[in-house]
Amino acid sequence: MVKVLISDKMSPRAAEIFRERGVEVDEITGMTPEELKACIGDYDGLAVRSATKATAEIIAAATNLKVIGRAGIGVDNVDIPSATAAGICVMNTPFGNAITTAEHAIAMMFALARHIPAANASTHAGKWEKSSFMGVELYGKTLGVIGCGNIGSIVADRGVGLKMKVAAYDPFLSPERALEIGVEKLELDELFARADFITLHTPITEGTRNIINAGNIAKMKKGVRIINCARGGLVVEADLKAALESGQVAGAALDVFAVEPAKENILFGLENVVATPHLGASTDEAQVNVAIQVAEQMADYLLVGSVTNALNMASVSAEEAPKLKPYMQLATQLGSFAGQVTESGIKSVRIDYEGHAASLNTKPLTAIIIQGLLAPLMDSINMVNAPVVAKERGIDVTESVNDREEDYQTLIRVTITTENQTRDIAGTLYGDNRPRIVNIKGINMEAELGRHMLYVTNKDKPGFIGALGSVLGNSGVNIATFHLGRHDAGGEAIALIEIDSDLTAETLNAVCNLPNVEKVKLLKF
């Protein structure tokens, strides 16, 4: 039975779902890093919110861990490169709290426009200071949305509903999508110049970190109001403070800060700042939604191999997983075969998907092929870290799809270019969905791979088959299947033999010394 640790407080529904799916679960919250490090090796999955820090040190101790699930959007607390290198899938739940966070951003905008927190405190104090809290209308104002993904597009929709003019900056926003959600797509500098309110809804990347800085604030309309319910690192807080004090920025509403928990901050105490303690996802509905989603996603991954909302590997839906299963077996065999017979440095890999295979989600299949190819070279390689390792080693990986059925209804071909040569291997699925190898180095054959396979390349000369059979028979090795192929009479030939047991070094050497033998490899699957 697979085992999951829930290390942060979340809705009880998460644990219930794990148990309903047959996953053993422990709920241990508030652990120190040392305590987590001591126990994490016992678990296949780790479910977290934002409190647990899955650092490189923790991941190094997680010898059995297969998946980390973040109940929420931000994964700043997970060392994704370390997890990827360790072959651990990292997933989040980007949709569970999208509406909640978007609504909080809108609420913060209203609070900022109408001085609601300060007016509330003043009124509770017995004062009646109407003239002190003169606000501005949202109607007709320009709302600039930086980041128009799940949350940003909801905020934009609400802005349109408030009869605001909504503009968006997002490099990935297509003109068609902008038209669909009713926003004007602008470049960043133009958005800064035109917006009355600017709201941030982007992750932390090299391109977005500190995007609200002194230089960009100077490009904004005087009296702009800024809302940040995304990530604290998007704002240079010292620059924002200076702009708030000078009047360049009329006000700011912040739910997130550079350092959290924010017990103190240079922006605290300013009259034109509205601050909340990272409440974007803090509704009953959102807490339940993200808990349900993370439990379902992790259970699906651990039990059936489907991958949803992964940040470091290709997604495989629950519907796709059964269809992909026989192809994954074929991909594993093709990659492993190519890896075991390749003896020099790999420069590139080309994978062609033909016929029915071309209509599938090929990304996980490619990852599995690369995994099999690299497995003879290194330990702890899997479909999560294989593409990254290939890139680090300078191996160029390309895919090609062709949905035309040629010799086979479905075919996957793997072509390996090394420092010395280029060779390929192709396979298909027969009617029983069992993988078959159908071509090696341009030589046609049909072979089903067993646990122990003897691969021999030789010159096609009379007597070779008998001699090979005699060596194996005299060594007490039983032949299960024997597959042959050749380019032409007297030319290069291949024998692929399934044997019932491993070969001794003496027997393997005897095969190598047979006349006309060019190469011998004992393959294991």
NULUM-55642 format. One line per field, with one value per residue (C-alpha): residue number from 1; residue in three letters; x, y, z. Coordinates in Angstrom, 2 decimals. Layout:
% NULUM-55642
num NUM,...
residu Ala,...
x X,...
y Y,...
z Z,...
//
This chain:
% NULUM-55642
num 1,2,3,4,5,6,7,8,9,10,11,12,13,14,15,16,17,18,19,20,21,22,23,24,25,26,27,28,29,30,31,32,33,34,35,36,37,38,39,40,41,42,43,44,45,46,47,48,49,50,51,52,53,54,55,56,57,58,59,60,61,62,63,64,65,66,67,68,69,70,71,72,73,74,75,76,77,78,79,80,81,82,83,84,85,86,87,88,89,90,91,92,93,94,95,96,97,98,99,100,101,102,103,104,105,106,107,108,109,110,111,112,113,114,115,116,117,118,119,120,121,122,123,124,125,126,127,128,129,130,131,132,133,134,135,136,137,138,139,140,141,142,143,144,145,146,147,148,149,150,151,152,153,154,155,156,157,158,159,160,161,162,163,164,165,166,167,168,169,170,171,172,173,174,175,176,177,178,179,180,181,182,183,184,185,186,187,188,189,190,191,192,193,194,195,196,197,198,199,200,201,202,203,204,205,206,207,208,209,210,211,212,213,214,215,216,217,218,219,220,221,222,223,224,225,226,227,228,229,230,231,232,233,234,235,236,237,238,239,240,241,242,243,244,245,246,247,248,249,250,251,252,253,254,255,256,257,258,259,260,261,262,263,264,265,266,267,268,269,270,271,272,273,274,275,276,277,278,279,280,281,282,283,284,285,286,287,288,289,290,291,292,293,294,295,296,297,298,299,300,301,302,303,304,305,306,307,308,309,310,311,312,313,314,315,316,317,318,319,320,321,322,323,324,325,326,327,328,329,330,331,332,333,334,335,336,337,338,339,340,341,342,343,344,345,346,347,348,349,350,351,352,353,354,355,356,357,358,359,360,361,362,363,364,365,366,367,368,369,370,371,372,373,374,375,376,377,378,379,380,381,382,383,384,385,386,387,388,389,390,391,392,393,394,395,396,397,398,399,400,401,402,403,404,405,406,407,408,409,410,411,412,413,414,415,416,417,418,419,420,421,422,423,424,425,426,427,428,429,430,431,432,433,434,435,436,437,438,439,440,441,442,443,444,445,446,447,448,449,450,451,452,453,454,455,456,457,458,459,460,461,462,463,464,465,466,467,468,469,470,471,472,473,474,475,476,477,478,479,480,481,482,483,484,485,486,487,488,489,490,491,492,493,494,495,496,497,498,499,500,501,502,503,504,505,506,507,508,509,510,511,512,513,514,515,516,517,518,519,520,521,522,523,524,525
residu Met,Val,Lys,Val,Leu,Ile,Ser,Asp,Lys,Met,Ser,Pro,Arg,Ala,Ala,Glu,Ile,Phe,Arg,Glu,Arg,Gly,Val,Glu,Val,Asp,Glu,Ile,Thr,Gly,Met,Thr,Pro,Glu,Glu,Leu,Lys,Ala,Cys,Ile,Gly,Asp,Tyr,Asp,Gly,Leu,Ala,Val,Arg,Ser,Ala,Thr,Lys,Ala,Thr,Ala,Glu,Ile,Ile,Ala,Ala,Ala,Thr,Asn,Leu,Lys,Val,Ile,Gly,Arg,Ala,Gly,Ile,Gly,Val,Asp,Asn,Val,Asp,Ile,Pro,Ser,Ala,Thr,Ala,Ala,Gly,Ile,Cys,Val,Met,Asn,Thr,Pro,Phe,Gly,Asn,Ala,Ile,Thr,Thr,Ala,Glu,His,Ala,Ile,Ala,Met,Met,Phe,Ala,Leu,Ala,Arg,His,Ile,Pro,Ala,Ala,Asn,Ala,Ser,Thr,His,Ala,Gly,Lys,Trp,Glu,Lys,Ser,Ser,Phe,Met,Gly,Val,Glu,Leu,Tyr,Gly,Lys,Thr,Leu,Gly,Val,Ile,Gly,Cys,Gly,Asn,Ile,Gly,Ser,Ile,Val,Ala,Asp,Arg,Gly,Val,Gly,Leu,Lys,Met,Lys,Val,Ala,Ala,Tyr,Asp,Pro,Phe,Leu,Ser,Pro,Glu,Arg,Ala,Leu,Glu,Ile,Gly,Val,Glu,Lys,Leu,Glu,Leu,Asp,Glu,Leu,Phe,Ala,Arg,Ala,Asp,Phe,Ile,Thr,Leu,His,Thr,Pro,Ile,Thr,Glu,Gly,Thr,Arg,Asn,Ile,Ile,Asn,Ala,Gly,Asn,Ile,Ala,Lys,Met,Lys,Lys,Gly,Val,Arg,Ile,Ile,Asn,Cys,Ala,Arg,Gly,Gly,Leu,Val,Val,Glu,Ala,Asp,Leu,Lys,Ala,Ala,Leu,Glu,Ser,Gly,Gln,Val,Ala,Gly,Ala,Ala,Leu,Asp,Val,Phe,Ala,Val,Glu,Pro,Ala,Lys,Glu,Asn,Ile,Leu,Phe,Gly,Leu,Glu,Asn,Val,Val,Ala,Thr,Pro,His,Leu,Gly,Ala,Ser,Thr,Asp,Glu,Ala,Gln,Val,Asn,Val,Ala,Ile,Gln,Val,Ala,Glu,Gln,Met,Ala,Asp,Tyr,Leu,Leu,Val,Gly,Ser,Val,Thr,Asn,Ala,Leu,Asn,Met,Ala,Ser,Val,Ser,Ala,Glu,Glu,Ala,Pro,Lys,Leu,Lys,Pro,Tyr,Met,Gln,Leu,Ala,Thr,Gln,Leu,Gly,Ser,Phe,Ala,Gly,Gln,Val,Thr,Glu,Ser,Gly,Ile,Lys,Ser,Val,Arg,Ile,Asp,Tyr,Glu,Gly,His,Ala,Ala,Ser,Leu,Asn,Thr,Lys,Pro,Leu,Thr,Ala,Ile,Ile,Ile,Gln,Gly,Leu,Leu,Ala,Pro,Leu,Met,Asp,Ser,Ile,Asn,Met,Val,Asn,Ala,Pro,Val,Val,Ala,Lys,Glu,Arg,Gly,Ile,Asp,Val,Thr,Glu,Ser,Val,Asn,Asp,Arg,Glu,Glu,Asp,Tyr,Gln,Thr,Leu,Ile,Arg,Val,Thr,Ile,Thr,Thr,Glu,Asn,Gln,Thr,Arg,Asp,Ile,Ala,Gly,Thr,Leu,Tyr,Gly,Asp,Asn,Arg,Pro,Arg,Ile,Val,Asn,Ile,Lys,Gly,Ile,Asn,Met,Glu,Ala,Glu,Leu,Gly,Arg,His,Met,Leu,Tyr,Val,Thr,Asn,Lys,Asp,Lys,Pro,Gly,Phe,Ile,Gly,Ala,Leu,Gly,Ser,Val,Leu,Gly,Asn,Ser,Gly,Val,Asn,Ile,Ala,Thr,Phe,His,Leu,Gly,Arg,His,Asp,Ala,Gly,Gly,Glu,Ala,Ile,Ala,Leu,Ile,Glu,Ile,Asp,Ser,Asp,Leu,Thr,Ala,Glu,Thr,Leu,Asn,Ala,Val,Cys,Asn,Leu,Pro,Asn,Val,Glu,Lys,Val,Lys,Leu,Leu,Lys,Phe
x 0.00,1.31,1.71,1.21,2.15,0.01,2.41,0.35,-3.13,-5.76,-9.39,-10.11,-11.50,-7.94,-7.24,-10.72,-10.16,-6.77,-8.28,-11.29,-8.87,-6.89,-3.92,-2.47,-2.18,-0.58,-1.48,1.47,1.57,3.95,7.08,10.51,12.74,14.74,11.61,10.39,13.80,13.81,10.48,10.05,11.84,8.82,6.43,5.52,3.72,3.92,0.92,1.70,0.30,2.79,4.22,6.27,9.52,10.46,14.11,16.94,17.99,14.50,14.22,17.61,16.24,12.99,14.32,10.87,9.06,7.32,5.11,4.79,1.35,0.85,-2.74,-2.73,-0.97,2.40,5.23,7.91,8.28,9.25,12.72,11.49,14.95,15.98,12.67,13.05,16.61,15.35,12.56,9.78,6.69,5.63,2.02,-0.19,-3.91,-4.13,-7.92,-9.09,-8.64,-8.74,-12.17,-11.41,-8.13,-9.69,-12.53,-10.03,-8.21,-11.49,-12.32,-8.89,-9.47,-12.77,-11.17,-8.38,-10.70,-13.03,-10.62,-12.76,-10.25,-9.32,-12.95,-14.00,-11.35,-12.26,-15.97,-15.40,-13.35,-16.41,-15.28,-17.35,-14.78,-16.65,-14.41,-11.28,-12.16,-12.93,-12.71,-12.73,-15.16,-14.14,-16.62,-14.85,-11.37,-8.70,-7.80,-4.39,-4.06,-0.50,-0.77,-3.99,-4.02,-6.56,-6.89,-6.06,-8.75,-11.36,-10.30,-10.52,-14.03,-15.11,-13.55,-15.53,-18.66,-17.88,-17.80,-14.08,-11.80,-9.65,-6.19,-3.87,-0.19,0.65,3.14,1.07,-2.29,-3.42,-5.40,-8.30,-8.33,-8.10,-11.13,-13.01,-12.58,-13.11,-9.68,-7.25,-3.84,-1.04,2.70,3.88,5.03,1.74,-0.23,1.81,1.08,-2.68,-3.83,-5.59,-5.46,-2.83,-3.38,-0.73,-1.55,1.69,4.06,7.60,9.93,13.14,11.00,8.51,10.57,10.62,8.44,7.06,10.25,11.29,11.89,8.53,6.66,8.02,6.32,2.92,0.17,0.51,-1.99,-2.08,-3.30,-1.57,-3.04,-0.91,-2.59,-0.07,3.51,5.46,8.61,6.87,7.20,10.31,8.80,11.27,10.53,6.80,7.13,8.97,6.31,3.47,5.12,5.73,2.19,3.26,1.28,-1.97,-2.39,-1.50,-3.43,-1.19,-2.05,1.49,4.92,8.57,9.04,6.21,4.83,5.10,5.17,6.84,7.29,8.37,4.91,3.02,1.58,1.21,-2.28,-2.55,-1.72,-4.32,-2.71,-4.07,-2.17,-2.11,-5.86,-6.23,-7.16,-8.77,-12.38,-14.09,-14.83,-11.25,-9.76,-12.00,-11.48,-7.67,-7.62,-9.91,-7.93,-4.50,-5.67,-7.34,-4.35,-1.80,-3.88,-4.37,-0.63,0.34,-2.33,-2.98,-0.18,-2.27,-0.56,-2.57,-1.23,2.36,5.02,7.97,6.58,4.00,0.40,-1.49,-5.21,-7.09,-8.81,-5.49,-3.68,-5.38,-4.91,-1.27,-0.42,0.49,2.33,4.27,5.33,6.44,8.24,10.03,11.24,12.37,14.28,15.83,16.85,18.47,20.23,21.67,23.09,24.51,28.15,29.35,28.28,24.75,24.41,20.73,17.52,14.69,11.35,8.80,5.18,3.23,-0.37,-2.48,0.50,0.58,-2.85,-1.73,-0.23,3.37,5.20,5.11,6.05,9.09,10.06,9.85,11.97,14.64,14.43,15.10,17.89,19.71,19.05,22.20,24.28,22.97,20.92,17.68,16.48,12.74,10.28,10.32,14.03,15.01,14.28,16.21,19.17,19.22,19.30,22.06,24.13,23.66,21.45,19.13,15.67,13.13,9.68,7.84,4.21,2.65,-0.90,-0.75,-0.80,2.01,3.30,1.67,-1.45,0.72,4.49,7.11,10.61,13.62,16.70,19.91,22.83,26.07,29.63,30.22,26.97,23.19,20.94,17.22,14.73,10.99,8.11,4.37,1.42,-0.35,-4.05,-3.47,-1.75,1.51,4.64,6.67,10.00,9.57,12.74,16.32,18.87,16.66,16.32,12.75,11.86,9.05,10.14,8.42,10.94,11.33,13.27,16.58,17.40,20.56,21.27,23.75,24.81,26.66,27.45,24.74,26.67,25.53,25.90,25.70,22.30,23.34,26.61,24.88,22.26,24.98,26.88,23.74,22.57,25.95,25.88,22.45,20.72,17.18,15.97,12.42,12.14,14.50,14.04,16.11,16.44,18.90,19.47,20.24,21.86,25.39,24.98,24.43,22.06,20.56,19.54,17.36,16.97,14.90,16.58,15.27,18.29,21.23,24.50,27.74,30.75,32.20,29.12,28.91,32.56,31.95,29.17,31.42,34.09,31.78,32.74,31.14,29.88,30.30,28.60,26.96,24.88,22.93,19.86,17.58,14.02
y 0.00,3.43,5.90,9.67,12.28,15.40,17.77,20.99,21.77,21.28,20.22,16.75,15.84,15.32,12.47,11.04,10.91,9.23,6.54,6.07,5.43,2.86,5.08,4.96,8.49,10.11,13.64,15.13,18.91,21.40,19.28,20.86,20.35,17.80,15.83,15.87,14.79,11.87,10.44,11.48,8.38,6.29,8.00,7.81,11.17,14.47,16.84,20.39,23.90,26.74,25.97,22.89,23.66,20.84,21.87,20.10,18.56,17.19,15.86,14.13,12.23,11.32,8.10,6.67,9.89,9.95,13.03,16.31,17.91,21.59,22.37,25.81,27.64,28.90,26.38,28.71,26.28,23.36,23.05,21.98,21.50,19.17,17.30,16.92,15.66,13.11,12.01,13.40,14.81,18.22,19.28,22.12,22.96,26.12,26.17,25.41,28.93,30.99,32.53,33.15,34.94,36.95,38.06,39.12,41.28,42.97,43.45,45.01,47.36,48.53,48.91,50.99,53.17,53.98,53.93,51.27,49.98,53.46,54.64,51.56,52.10,55.79,55.10,52.41,54.97,57.24,59.71,60.93,62.00,61.96,64.55,62.62,59.61,61.01,58.13,57.50,55.58,52.45,53.13,54.25,53.83,51.75,48.52,47.17,43.41,42.07,38.33,37.16,33.46,31.65,34.31,37.35,36.51,36.23,39.62,41.05,39.65,41.22,44.51,44.43,43.81,46.93,48.91,49.53,49.69,46.60,46.28,43.31,42.56,38.90,37.56,34.37,36.09,35.60,38.32,35.86,35.18,38.91,39.54,36.66,38.01,41.62,43.11,45.20,43.58,46.10,46.10,46.66,50.28,51.29,49.59,51.48,54.79,54.26,52.32,53.94,50.66,47.96,44.44,41.70,38.08,36.52,33.92,34.77,34.32,35.97,38.27,39.24,39.39,43.01,44.14,46.95,48.95,52.60,52.64,51.17,53.22,56.35,55.23,55.01,57.62,59.88,58.75,55.13,52.52,49.10,45.78,42.68,39.42,37.27,36.98,39.30,39.21,41.08,44.39,46.22,47.37,50.21,51.66,51.39,53.12,56.05,56.35,56.23,58.99,61.17,60.78,59.10,56.10,57.10,53.83,50.16,47.11,44.17,40.63,39.29,40.46,39.77,38.08,36.12,35.86,39.66,40.59,43.87,45.66,49.13,49.62,49.01,52.13,54.10,55.57,54.80,51.09,48.35,45.13,41.62,38.51,36.44,35.84,35.33,31.67,31.93,30.96,27.80,26.86,27.31,25.37,22.40,22.64,22.62,19.78,17.67,18.43,17.71,14.39,13.29,14.29,12.58,9.40,9.25,9.59,7.01,4.45,4.74,6.93,9.89,13.27,16.47,20.00,18.81,21.50,19.34,16.66,16.12,15.73,12.47,12.57,9.74,9.09,8.97,6.69,3.39,4.22,5.09,2.05,-0.37,2.43,3.17,-0.47,-0.23,3.07,1.51,-1.40,0.80,3.16,0.35,-1.56,1.53,2.37,-1.11,-1.40,2.14,2.25,5.74,9.25,10.17,13.40,13.38,11.37,11.62,9.96,9.48,8.69,7.30,6.24,5.93,6.77,10.26,11.05,10.33,12.56,11.87,13.90,11.18,8.55,10.58,10.96,7.19,6.52,8.92,7.25,3.84,5.23,6.78,4.01,1.99,5.13,6.27,5.29,6.91,7.95,8.12,9.92,13.00,13.75,12.04,15.05,17.36,14.99,14.64,18.42,18.76,16.21,18.11,15.45,17.03,15.39,15.97,14.56,14.08,13.00,11.62,10.32,8.53,4.74,3.27,-0.29,-0.42,1.09,2.43,2.77,4.40,4.79,5.87,7.12,7.56,9.58,8.97,10.16,7.25,6.34,6.65,3.68,3.25,0.83,0.71,-1.03,-1.46,-2.94,-5.95,-6.71,-7.96,-4.65,-6.48,-4.61,-6.00,-4.86,-4.65,-2.99,-2.66,-0.62,-0.83,-4.62,-5.90,-8.51,-9.19,-9.94,-9.90,-9.09,-11.34,-10.90,-12.17,-11.39,-12.14,-9.60,-10.63,-8.86,-10.97,-11.56,-13.65,-16.84,-20.51,-22.42,-19.48,-20.34,-23.94,-22.86,-20.37,-22.95,-25.47,-23.05,-22.24,-25.84,-27.15,-24.53,-25.69,-22.48,-23.02,-20.91,-19.57,-17.64,-17.02,-14.02,-13.31,-10.51,-9.37,-6.62,-9.02,-12.38,-12.39,-8.94,-7.72,-9.86,-9.66,-12.43,-11.59,-14.61,-14.93,-17.25,-18.69,-17.79,-15.45,-16.37,-17.08,-15.03,-18.19,-18.80,-15.13,-15.23,-18.39,-16.63,-13.64,-15.94,-17.59,-16.98,-13.94,-12.47,-8.69,-7.73,-9.52,-7.98,-9.62,-7.45,-7.46,-6.14
z 0.00,-0.93,1.92,2.02,4.61,5.08,6.83,6.87,8.13,5.44,5.15,6.58,3.16,1.88,4.30,3.72,-0.04,0.33,2.56,0.28,-2.59,-0.57,0.23,3.75,5.14,8.18,9.26,11.17,11.16,12.73,12.37,12.49,9.44,11.42,12.31,8.69,7.44,9.86,8.69,5.04,3.75,4.77,2.34,-1.34,-1.33,0.55,0.67,1.80,2.00,2.48,5.93,5.05,3.26,0.89,0.66,-1.16,2.16,2.83,-0.74,-0.44,2.57,0.74,-0.74,-1.58,-2.45,-5.83,-5.65,-3.76,-3.92,-3.04,-1.99,-3.60,-6.41,-5.18,-4.85,-3.48,-0.58,-2.83,-4.35,-7.79,-9.39,-6.55,-6.78,-10.53,-10.21,-7.69,-10.04,-7.85,-9.53,-8.18,-8.69,-7.49,-7.61,-9.73,-10.02,-6.48,-5.12,-8.32,-7.69,-4.03,-4.78,-7.60,-5.33,-2.67,-5.22,-6.15,-2.46,-1.89,-4.82,-3.32,0.11,-1.41,-3.51,-0.60,2.39,4.04,6.64,7.89,7.83,9.74,12.44,12.72,13.07,15.69,17.60,17.83,15.20,12.27,9.67,6.36,4.75,5.67,3.54,0.11,-2.33,-6.07,-8.27,-10.12,-12.92,-16.08,-14.60,-16.33,-14.57,-15.59,-15.05,-15.07,-15.66,-17.29,-16.44,-14.27,-11.58,-13.70,-16.24,-13.46,-12.09,-15.62,-16.00,-12.70,-13.80,-17.03,-14.95,-12.90,-16.19,-15.91,-18.93,-18.56,-20.09,-19.67,-20.01,-20.47,-23.07,-23.33,-23.84,-27.43,-29.24,-29.54,-25.78,-25.01,-27.21,-25.60,-22.05,-23.06,-22.37,-24.38,-24.67,-24.03,-23.67,-20.10,-20.46,-22.08,-19.32,-16.71,-18.47,-18.80,-15.71,-12.74,-10.83,-11.35,-10.03,-10.09,-10.94,-12.13,-10.66,-9.64,-12.62,-13.75,-15.85,-13.13,-9.94,-8.63,-11.55,-9.37,-8.86,-8.88,-12.63,-13.51,-10.90,-12.59,-15.82,-14.09,-14.05,-10.99,-8.36,-9.49,-7.00,-6.83,-5.65,-5.05,-4.10,-6.00,-4.65,-2.38,-4.52,-7.34,-5.46,-4.28,-1.01,-0.38,-3.83,-3.24,0.15,-1.43,-4.13,-1.57,0.46,-2.62,-3.94,-7.20,-5.92,-4.22,-2.40,-2.26,-1.16,-0.30,0.68,0.21,1.31,0.52,3.91,5.48,8.04,7.93,11.60,10.67,7.36,6.18,4.64,7.86,9.44,6.21,5.95,2.24,2.58,3.08,4.33,4.90,6.07,2.84,2.80,-0.95,-0.61,2.81,2.27,3.41,-0.19,-1.37,1.53,0.79,-2.97,-2.89,-0.34,-2.49,-5.64,-4.20,-2.71,-5.95,-8.08,-5.83,-5.51,-9.28,-9.82,-7.23,-8.13,-11.88,-13.19,-14.33,-14.01,-13.44,-12.91,-12.72,-12.79,-13.84,-16.15,-18.87,-17.77,-18.30,-17.61,-15.92,-19.27,-21.13,-18.68,-19.76,-23.46,-22.94,-20.81,-23.66,-25.47,-22.29,-22.21,-25.84,-25.16,-22.19,-24.31,-27.21,-24.92,-22.92,-26.06,-27.57,-24.32,-23.86,-27.37,-27.50,-26.46,-27.42,-26.42,-27.50,-29.46,-30.39,-30.21,-32.71,-31.92,-34.69,-33.84,-36.77,-37.32,-34.17,-31.95,-33.48,-32.00,-28.43,-25.74,-26.80,-24.13,-21.43,-24.02,-25.03,-21.37,-20.87,-23.97,-22.71,-19.29,-20.83,-22.99,-20.02,-17.48,-18.38,-17.76,-14.39,-11.36,-10.15,-13.59,-14.30,-16.57,-14.33,-14.42,-17.70,-20.01,-17.68,-17.47,-21.27,-21.65,-19.08,-21.00,-24.26,-25.87,-28.44,-28.26,-31.03,-31.77,-35.04,-35.53,-38.70,-38.46,-41.82,-41.50,-43.54,-42.95,-39.51,-37.97,-35.19,-34.91,-32.72,-34.15,-32.07,-33.92,-31.94,-33.27,-31.39,-31.85,-34.23,-35.99,-36.36,-35.68,-35.17,-33.70,-34.27,-32.55,-32.77,-30.91,-32.28,-31.81,-28.27,-27.38,-26.80,-27.95,-30.84,-32.22,-36.00,-37.27,-36.04,-38.02,-41.12,-40.86,-40.62,-38.02,-35.59,-32.04,-28.69,-25.97,-22.95,-19.72,-21.16,-24.79,-26.72,-29.46,-32.16,-35.33,-37.86,-41.50,-43.18,-43.85,-43.93,-40.68,-38.33,-36.84,-36.20,-34.60,-32.33,-31.31,-30.52,-28.26,-26.30,-26.16,-25.02,-22.24,-21.06,-22.20,-23.47,-26.39,-25.99,-29.27,-32.17,-34.49,-37.58,-40.11,-42.74,-45.28,-48.14,-48.78,-47.44,-45.90,-42.35,-40.29,-36.81,-34.46,-31.46,-29.20,-26.05,-23.59,-20.35,-18.22,-18.07,-19.81,-18.06,-19.08,-20.66,-22.84,-23.84,-24.86,-26.91,-28.84,-29.47,-30.92,-33.45,-37.10,-38.74,-35.43,-35.26,-32.00,-29.08,-26.30,-23.50,-22.95,-19.92,-19.76
//
